Amino acid sequence: MKRNPWAWVPTLYVAEGLPNVIVMTVAVVMYMQLGLSDTDIALYTSWLGLPWVIKPLWSPFVDIYKTKRWWVLAMQLLLGSSLAGVAFTLNTAFWFQATMFCFFLMAFSSATHDIAADGFYMIELNDSQQAWFVGIRNTSYRIAVILGKGLLVPAAGMLQLIFRDQKAFTWSLVFYGLAGLFLALWLYHGFIMPKPENDRRNTQSAREVASTVGRMLSTFFTKLPWHQMLAALFFILLYRFPEALLSKMTETFLLRPNSAGGLGLTPMEYGLANGTVGLIGLLLGGIVGGMLASRDGLRRWLWPMVCAITLPDIVYVYLSYAMPSHIFIVSACLFIEQFGYGFGFTALTLYMLYFSQGDFKTSHYAICTGLSYLGLMLPGMVSGYLKDAVGYRSFFLIVMACCIITFIVAWFLDIDPEFGKKSREESD
């Protein structure tokens, strides 16, 4: 039975985006409030990105067993269970080990949900519908990010005012609420998601799939001459190196008190500055970057994008030295930095599409995204140790020095000048 895509596409991609922001951002804030050092926060929460790094390796096996619809519903139920697990164990003596286990289960379930949801989207919708709803799914994903940063952290802050700063208890209430939300999404999608006739499990055996994966991997690493291949891999891995160092520490910097070198924002101010204004900057930067690259090609805008993703990081040097107390100034700085990141990230996205052309295009793009996640995960693991060793001010200066890495890996790229440009027919 056919269903109107409006009934399930937006909610499906909210369900896809919310666990990611919970694991990668909200968990950082929660652990900071519960007393962990930045060294521990960065090390342990960075490990949670591993399922997104390696998901291309098990994505073929999602095709073998059951249907995409079954995987979507099973993972949403598992996500709800892992959220409830976080809530239940927060007030126990072994809360850290238990919540880390639940977060890792959540990350694995979310990565698998990504695979199944994207596959279901392509199976159920025809080409024109996929093109029409691509903006809707991306917007829904971003709405989930706003919910995570802009609502969950302020909600925990408001509950802490009501319950007299009982942080573990208030965070458990937040996660019980999230578990209820995912239970509702599971029930809703179980009723509303269609059952496409072509949503069947792959008839290949596990051995045949493994053989296909082997061919896919071998062709990935032989796409280019060895020197161009090295340049491509280093670019995908290291293009976001400064941002990888920043990603965990900016969250703690904004919320830690002045006495610890942070800005001391309240959870509500954090939700406004980082979860709303900053995210608007990120979205606008991505839109502008896409428009300019489609007009003039990636090669024309590569260096402006390299500058955009690195140089605005200097706002954190300013914030750490000036320590402004006005939320407008903080929000403006985060808007500038996030706009630059959104604009600059377009270069990485387009280059991964450029690199993935040819056989196994979808699988090769998935490997590229996994390598890109790895490039975020590894520097993120040591960022807290580095920050604790030198302090926020020196840490942000080191991040600015590391921007040279982005310029170096971009220098060796070889890109077709015509890639990314709209054809005359598309423009007409």
Residue pairs with C-beta under 8 A, 6 or more apart in sequence:
1 194
1 195
2 194
3 192
3 193
3 194
5 124
5 125
5 129
5 133
6 136
7 192
8 189
8 192
8 193
8 194
9 121
9 133
9 136
9 137
9 140
10 136
10 137
10 140
11 140
11 185
11 188
11 189
12 72
12 117
12 120
12 121
12 137
12 140
12 189
12 193
13 117
13 136
13 137
13 138
13 140
13 141
13 144
14 140
14 141
14 143
14 144
14 147
14 185
15 76
15 79
15 113
15 117
15 144
15 182
15 185
15 189
16 110
16 113
16 114
16 117
16 141
16 144
17 140
17 141
17 142
17 143
17 144
17 145
17 148
18 144
18 147
18 148
18 178
19 79
19 106
19 107
19 109
19 110
19 113
20 52
20 110
20 144
21 144
21 145
21 147
21 148
21 149
22 83
22 106
22 148
22 152
22 178
23 45
23 48
23 49
23 103
23 106
23 107
23 110
24 45
24 48
24 49
24 247
25 148
25 149
25 251
26 148
26 149
26 152
26 153
27 45
27 48
27 103
28 41
28 45
28 248
28 251
28 252
29 153
29 156
29 251
29 255
29 267
29 270
30 156
30 171
31 40
31 41
31 44
31 45
32 38
32 41
32 251
32 252
32 255
32 256
33 156
33 167
33 171
33 255
34 95
34 167
34 168
34 171
36 44
36 96
37 384
37 388
38 248
38 249
38 252
38 383
38 384
38 387
38 388
39 384
39 385
39 387
39 388
40 384
41 248
41 252
41 384
42 248
42 249
42 380
42 381
42 382
42 383
42 384
42 385
42 387
43 381
43 382
43 384
43 385
44 100
45 103
45 248
45 380
46 248
46 377
46 378
46 380
46 381
46 383
47 104
47 377
47 381
48 100
48 103
48 104
48 107
49 107
49 373
49 376
49 377
49 380
50 107
50 377
51 104
51 107
51 108
51 110
51 111
51 112
52 107
52 110
52 111
52 114
52 369
52 370
52 373
53 370
53 371
53 373
53 374
53 377
54 370
55 111
55 112
55 114
55 115
55 366
55 370
56 363
56 366
56 367
56 369
56 370
57 213
58 112
59 115
59 363
59 366
60 202
60 209
60 212
60 213
61 206
61 209
62 68
62 71
62 112
62 115
62 116
62 119
63 119
63 201
63 202
63 204
63 209
64 201
64 202
64 204
64 205
64 206
64 209
65 201
66 74
66 201
67 199
67 200
67 201
68 116
68 117
68 119
68 120
68 123
68 199
69 116
69 120
69 193
69 195
69 196
69 199
71 112
71 113
71 115
71 116
72 113
72 116
72 117
72 120
72 189
72 193
73 186
73 189
73 190
73 193
75 109
75 110
75 112
75 113
75 116
76 113
76 182
76 185
76 186
76 189
77 182
77 183
77 186
78 105
78 109
79 106
79 109
79 110
79 113
79 182
80 179
80 180
80 181
80 182
80 183
80 185
80 186
81 105
81 179
82 102
82 103
82 105
82 106
82 109
83 102
83 106
83 175
83 176
83 178
83 179
83 182
84 175
84 176
84 179
85 98
85 99
85 101
85 102
85 105
86 99
86 102
86 103
86 106
86 172
86 175
87 171
87 172
87 173
87 174
87 175
87 176
87 178
87 179
88 172
89 95
89 98
89 99
89 102
90 99
90 168
90 169
90 171
90 172
90 175
91 168
91 169
91 172
92 98
95 168
120 193
120 196
120 199
121 130
121 133
121 137
122 130
123 196
123 198
123 199
124 194
124 196
124 199
125 133
142 279
142 283
145 275
145 279
146 275
146 276
146 279
148 275
149 270
149 271
149 274
149 275
149 276
149 279
150 271
150 272
150 275
150 276
150 279
151 271
151 275
152 174
152 178
153 267
153 270
153 271
153 275
154 267
154 268
154 270
154 271
154 275
155 174
156 167
156 170
156 171
156 174
156 267
157 266
157 267
157 268
157 270
157 271
158 267
158 268
159 170
159 173
159 174
160 166
160 167
160 170
160 267
162 170
163 169
163 170
202 209
204 212
215 360
216 360
216 363
216 364
217 367
219 358
219 359
219 360
219 364
220 360
220 363
220 364
220 367
221 229
222 229
223 229
223 355
223 358
223 364
224 232
228 414
231 409
231 412
231 413
231 414
232 351
232 355
232 413
233 371
234 409
234 412
235 348
235 351
235 409
235 410
235 412
235 413
236 348
236 351
236 352
236 355
236 368
236 371
236 372
236 375
237 371
237 372
237 374
237 375
238 375
238 405
238 406
238 409
239 309
239 347
239 348
239 372
239 375
239 406
239 409
239 410
240 309
240 345
240 348
240 372
240 375
240 376
240 406
241 375
241 379
241 402
241 405
241 406
242 309
242 310
242 313
242 399
242 400
242 402
242 403
242 405
242 406
243 309
243 313
243 341
243 376
244 375
244 376
244 377
244 378
244 379
244 380
244 383
245 379
245 380
245 383
245 386
245 395
245 398
245 399
245 402
246 313
246 316
246 383
246 399
247 376
247 380
247 383
248 380
248 383
248 384
249 383
249 384
249 387
249 392
249 395
250 274
250 316
251 274
252 262
253 261
253 262
253 263
253 316
253 319
253 320
253 392
254 262
254 263
254 265
254 270
254 273
254 274
254 330
255 262
255 263
255 264
255 265
255 267
255 270
256 262
256 263
256 264
257 264
258 264
258 323
261 320
261 391
261 392
261 393
262 392
263 319
263 323
263 324
263 330
265 273
265 327
265 330
269 327
269 330
272 327
272 331
273 327
273 330
273 331
273 334
274 334
277 331
277 332
277 334
277 335
278 331
278 334
278 335
278 337
278 338
279 338
280 335
281 334
281 335
281 336
281 337
281 338
281 339
281 342
282 338
282 339
282 341
282 342
283 342
284 339
284 342
285 308
285 338
285 339
285 340
285 341
285 342
285 343
285 344
285 345
285 346
286 342
286 343
286 345
286 346
287 342
288 342
288 343
289 301
289 305
289 308
289 342
289 343
289 344
289 345
289 346
289 347
290 346
292 301
293 300
293 301
293 346
293 347
293 350
293 420
294 420
294 421
294 422
295 421
295 422
296 421
297 417
297 418
297 419
297 420
297 421
298 347
298 350
298 351
298 354
298 415
298 419
298 420
299 415
299 416
299 417
299 419
299 420
300 417
301 346
301 347
302 347
302 410
302 413
302 415
303 410
304 343
305 343
305 344
305 346
305 347
306 344
306 347
306 406
306 407
306 410
307 344
308 339
308 340
308 341
308 343
308 344
309 340
309 341
309 343
309 344
309 345
309 347
309 406
310 340
310 344
310 403
310 406
310 407
311 340
311 403
312 336
312 337
312 339
312 340
312 341
313 337
313 396
313 399
313 400
313 403
314 400
315 333
315 334
315 336
315 337
316 333
316 337
316 396
316 399
317 393
317 396
317 397
317 400
318 333
319 330
319 333
320 392
320 393
320 396
321 393
324 330
347 410
348 372
350 419
350 420
351 413
351 415
352 365
352 368
352 369
352 372
353 365
354 415
354 416
354 419
354 420
355 364
355 368
356 362
356 364
356 365
356 368
358 364
383 395
386 395
386 398
387 395
390 398
